[in-house]
């Protein structure tokens, strides 16, 4: 039997803020991987079972509603795999990985995108999604938006509809979320951080 709520526990429940709670568990690593960069490390969100559950539930509750429910979740290499696979499992839908070039064994489609210094390529199996599938595209963080844009293009090449891009963190100063929205991709992020 659940004990009755006291005024103290009821007040604590009402004051719980998911965004603040998650923000408190993201580690900022200064000057990594280069001087001047404030790296937002999400691994502490995954290490604590309660924090991890709050994180996953924040996504799952959004996508349980019929108007936001995907047919499949696609995760971007590599931290998008962690989030995407668990969210897909909780929603009882399939999961597909979008991998770095050369990691998938079957026939693939590829998309190359520009990085600050050079370029990168991501791939997707040609049978990963079906024509008309509603896809949730998920990653840990949006910086310049290049990886998510490449993932969106891959899924669209196969006839899927990317209904939304989702991430834990947006770094709006880097312009990625603005570019993604300008391309027509709706975005859902839990937190914004200033700087990069």
Protein Blocks (a to p, Z undefined) as FASTA:
>chain_A
ZZdddfklmmmmmmpcfklmmmmmcccdehiabehiacddfklmmmpmklmmmmmmmmmm
mmmpmklpcfbdcdddfklmmmmmmmmmmnopacdddddehiafbdcdddddddfbdcdd
ddddfklpcehiacddddfbdcklmmmmmmmmmmmmnopacfbdcdfbdcfknommmmmm
mnopacddfbdcehZZ
